Amino acid sequence: MSRTVPARGALAAWACLTVAIIAEVVGTSFMAHAARDGGWSGYYLIMAGALALSYFFLAQSVRRIAVGVAYAVWEGLGLTLLTVVGLTVFGESLSLQQLAGLMLAVAGIVCVTLGEAH
């Protein structure tokens, strides 16, 4: 049984996408902190830097990953991780309908990602 290993460039692209997702979650989390604090906050600087970093690494990832796939994964996993942050850090709640929608989004991301030509 043989197993194909993705080219180094593809692994680097997925690593860039992972960094982009993490930076998006950090940036958006600090945006929530800044908005809830009211007025000017240093959180805005962290937010801006993290979101700029996120877009930079997203752009790097689309060199090897189809832009639709990269964006779907970036947005979908970001949404999922931000939901976890909202629940754990901000004490937000999640209704059954919201949970169902989140599960559908994750299922869609899996389908889009698996459908990418390798």
Backbone hydrogen bonds in HBPLUS format (Angstrom, degrees):
<---DONOR---> <-ACCEPTOR-->    atom                        ^
c    i                          cat <-CA-CA->   ^        H-A-AA   ^      H-
h    n   atom  resd res      DA  || num        DHA   H-A  angle D-A-AA Bond
n    s   type  num  typ     dist DA aas  dist angle  dist       angle   num
A0010-ALA N   A0007-ALA O   2.93 MM   3  5.29 123.3  2.26 106.1 120.5     1
A0011-LEU N   A0007-ALA O   3.10 MM   4  6.53 156.1  2.16 154.4 161.6     2
A0012-ALA N   A0008-ARG O   2.93 MM   4  6.19 156.9  1.98 150.8 157.4     3
A0013-ALA N   A0009-GLY O   2.94 MM   4  6.13 149.4  2.03 140.8 149.3     4
A0014-TRP N   A0010-ALA O   2.99 MM   4  6.28 157.8  2.04 150.0 154.9     5
A0015-ALA N   A0011-LEU O   2.89 MM   4  6.12 145.3  2.02 142.6 153.0     6
A0016-CYS N   A0012-ALA O   2.86 MM   4  6.13 154.2  1.92 147.3 154.1     7
A0017-LEU N   A0013-ALA O   2.93 MM   4  6.22 152.3  2.01 144.0 151.9     8
A0018-THR N   A0014-TRP O   2.95 MM   4  6.14 148.0  2.06 139.1 147.4     9
A0019-VAL N   A0015-ALA O   3.00 MM   4  6.33 158.6  2.05 150.2 155.2    10
A0020-ALA N   A0016-CYS O   2.89 MM   4  6.14 155.3  1.95 146.7 154.3    11
A0021-ILE N   A0017-LEU O   2.95 MM   4  6.20 153.0  2.02 146.4 152.8    12
A0022-ILE N   A0018-THR O   3.02 MM   4  6.29 166.3  2.04 152.5 155.8    13
A0023-ALA N   A0019-VAL O   2.87 MM   4  6.04 164.3  1.90 153.2 157.8    14
A0024-GLU N   A0020-ALA O   2.92 MM   4  6.07 148.9  2.02 141.7 150.4    15
A0025-VAL N   A0021-ILE O   3.00 MM   4  6.26 160.1  2.04 152.1 156.7    16
A0026-VAL N   A0022-ILE O   2.96 MM   4  6.23 161.5  2.00 151.7 156.9    17
A0027-GLY N   A0023-ALA O   2.85 MM   4  5.97 168.9  1.87 149.7 153.3    18
A0028-THR N   A0024-GLU O   2.89 MM   4  5.98 167.8  1.90 152.7 156.2    19
A0029-SER N   A0025-VAL O   2.94 MM   4  5.93 150.4  2.03 141.3 149.9    20
A0030-PHE N   A0026-VAL O   2.98 MM   4  6.25 156.9  2.04 151.4 157.1    21
A0031-MET N   A0027-GLY O   2.97 MM   4  6.21 138.2  2.15 138.2 150.4    22
A0032-ALA N   A0028-THR O   3.05 MM   4  6.36 152.2  2.13 143.9 149.7    23
A0033-HIS N   A0029-SER O   3.05 MM   4  6.42 154.8  2.11 143.9 151.0    24
A0034-ALA N   A0030-PHE O   2.87 MM   4  6.04 163.8  1.90 147.6 151.5    25
A0035-ALA N   A0031-MET O   2.89 MM   4  6.07 162.9  1.92 152.0 156.6    26
A0036-ARG N   A0032-ALA O   3.01 MM   4  6.11 153.5  2.08 146.1 152.8    27
A0037-ASP N   A0033-HIS O   2.98 MM   4  6.16 138.8  2.15 145.2 156.4    28
A0038-GLY N   A0034-ALA O   3.23 MM   4  6.41 144.1  2.37 145.2 152.9    29
A0044-TYR N   A0041-SER O   3.09 MM   3  5.88 157.3  2.15 118.5 122.7    30
A0045-LEU N   A0042-GLY O   3.07 MM   3  5.39 130.1  2.33 104.0 115.9    31
A0046-ILE N   A0042-GLY O   3.36 MM   4  6.82 158.9  2.41 150.4 155.2    32
A0047-MET N   A0043-TYR O   2.82 MM   4  6.03 160.3  1.86 151.1 157.4    33
A0048-ALA N   A0044-TYR O   2.88 MM   4  6.04 167.1  1.90 148.3 151.1    34
A0049-GLY N   A0045-LEU O   2.98 MM   4  6.14 166.2  2.00 148.8 152.9    35
A0050-ALA N   A0046-ILE O   2.90 MM   4  5.99 165.2  1.92 153.0 157.3    36
A0051-LEU N   A0047-MET O   2.91 MM   4  6.05 164.3  1.94 155.3 159.8    37
A0052-ALA N   A0048-ALA O   2.94 MM   4  6.03 155.5  2.00 145.5 152.5    38
A0053-LEU N   A0049-GLY O   2.96 MM   4  6.12 157.5  2.02 144.7 151.2    39
A0054-SER N   A0050-ALA O   2.85 MM   4  6.07 148.4  1.95 142.3 151.7    40
A0055-TYR N   A0051-LEU O   3.01 MM   4  6.29 162.9  2.04 150.2 152.6    41
A0056-PHE N   A0052-ALA O   2.98 MM   4  6.20 155.0  2.05 146.8 154.3    42
A0057-PHE N   A0053-LEU O   3.00 MM   4  6.24 168.8  2.01 154.2 155.9    43
A0058-LEU N   A0054-SER O   2.87 MM   4  6.05 147.8  1.97 147.0 157.2    44
A0059-ALA N   A0055-TYR O   2.93 MM   4  6.07 157.9  1.98 145.3 150.6    45
A0060-GLN N   A0056-PHE O   3.02 MM   4  6.37 146.9  2.13 142.4 152.1    46
A0061-SER N   A0057-PHE O   2.98 MM   4  6.17 147.7  2.09 140.3 148.4    47
A0062-VAL N   A0058-LEU O   3.24 MM   4  6.57 143.3  2.38 147.0 155.3    48
A0063-ARG N   A0060-GLN O   3.31 MM   3  5.77 161.7  2.34 110.8 114.5    49
A0064-ARG N   A0061-SER O   3.18 MM   3  6.08 159.5  2.23 123.7 126.7    50
A0065-ILE N   A0061-SER O   3.04 MM   4  6.01 147.7  2.15 146.2 154.9    51
A0069-VAL N   A0066-ALA O   3.04 MM   3  5.30 117.7  2.45 104.2 119.2    52
A0070-ALA N   A0066-ALA O   2.85 MM   4  6.09 172.6  1.85 167.3 169.4    53
A0071-TYR N   A0067-VAL O   2.89 MM   4  5.93 163.9  1.92 146.6 151.5    54
A0072-ALA N   A0068-GLY O   2.99 MM   4  6.01 155.7  2.05 137.1 144.4    55
A0073-VAL N   A0069-VAL O   2.94 MM   4  6.14 165.4  1.97 156.6 159.9    56
A0074-TRP N   A0070-ALA O   2.85 MM   4  5.95 164.5  1.87 149.8 155.1    57
A0075-GLU N   A0071-TYR O   2.82 MM   4  5.87 171.3  1.83 151.9 154.8    58
A0076-GLY N   A0072-ALA O   2.82 MM   4  5.71 158.9  1.87 142.0 149.3    59
A0077-LEU N   A0073-VAL O   2.88 MM   4  5.70 164.7  1.91 144.9 150.1    60
A0078-GLY N   A0074-TRP O   3.06 MM   4  5.82 144.7  2.19 130.6 141.3    61
A0079-LEU N   A0075-GLU O   2.85 MM   4  5.98 154.2  1.92 142.7 149.7    62
A0080-THR N   A0076-GLY O   2.99 MM   4  6.24 158.1  2.04 145.0 150.7    63
A0081-LEU N   A0077-LEU O   2.86 MM   4  6.02 170.4  1.87 151.7 154.5    64
A0082-LEU N   A0078-GLY O   2.81 MM   4  5.89 156.0  1.86 148.4 155.9    65
A0083-THR N   A0079-LEU O   2.97 MM   4  6.13 141.8  2.12 139.9 149.8    66
A0084-VAL N   A0080-THR O   3.13 MM   4  6.52 153.3  2.20 145.9 152.5    67
A0085-VAL N   A0081-LEU O   2.92 MM   4  6.27 155.6  1.98 147.2 154.2    68
A0086-GLY N   A0082-LEU O   2.81 MM   4  5.98 159.3  1.85 144.6 150.5    69
A0087-LEU N   A0083-THR O   2.94 MM   4  6.19 153.4  2.01 147.0 153.9    70
A0088-THR N   A0084-VAL O   2.90 MM   4  6.08 165.4  1.92 153.9 157.8    71
A0089-VAL N   A0085-VAL O   2.70 MM   4  5.33 157.1  1.75 145.9 154.2    72
A0092-GLU N   A0086-GLY O   2.87 MM   6  5.37 168.3  1.88 144.6 140.6    73
A0099-LEU N   A0095-SER O   2.92 MM   4  6.18 158.7  1.97 151.3 157.3    74
A0100-ALA N   A0096-LEU O   2.93 MM   4  6.15 156.5  1.99 146.4 152.6    75
A0101-GLY N   A0097-GLN O   2.99 MM   4  6.24 158.0  2.03 146.5 152.4    76
A0102-LEU N   A0098-GLN O   2.90 MM   4  6.13 154.3  1.97 148.3 155.4    77
A0103-MET N   A0099-LEU O   2.93 MM   4  6.18 156.1  1.98 148.6 155.0    78
A0104-LEU N   A0100-ALA O   2.97 MM   4  6.24 152.0  2.05 147.0 154.7    79
A0105-ALA N   A0101-GLY O   2.95 MM   4  6.20 152.1  2.03 144.8 152.5    80
A0106-VAL N   A0102-LEU O   2.97 MM   4  6.26 159.7  2.01 151.0 155.7    81
A0107-ALA N   A0103-MET O   2.95 MM   4  6.16 157.5  2.00 145.0 151.5    82
A0108-GLY N   A0104-LEU O   2.90 MM   4  6.13 152.2  1.98 145.3 153.0    83
A0109-ILE N   A0105-ALA O   2.96 MM   4  6.26 151.8  2.05 147.7 155.2    84
A0110-VAL N   A0106-VAL O   3.00 MM   4  6.29 159.8  2.04 151.6 156.5    85
A0111-CYS N   A0107-ALA O   3.03 MM   4  6.29 159.8  2.07 147.4 152.7    86
A0112-VAL N   A0108-GLY O   2.91 MM   4  6.14 163.1  1.94 152.6 156.9    87
A0113-THR N   A0109-ILE O   2.87 MM   4  6.00 166.0  1.89 153.2 157.3    88
A0114-LEU N   A0110-VAL O   2.88 MM   4  5.99 165.0  1.90 152.1 156.5    89
A0115-GLY N   A0111-CYS O   3.01 MM   4  6.02 135.5  2.21 138.1 149.5    90
A0116-GLU N   A0113-THR O   3.20 MM   3  5.44 161.4  2.24 106.3 112.0    91
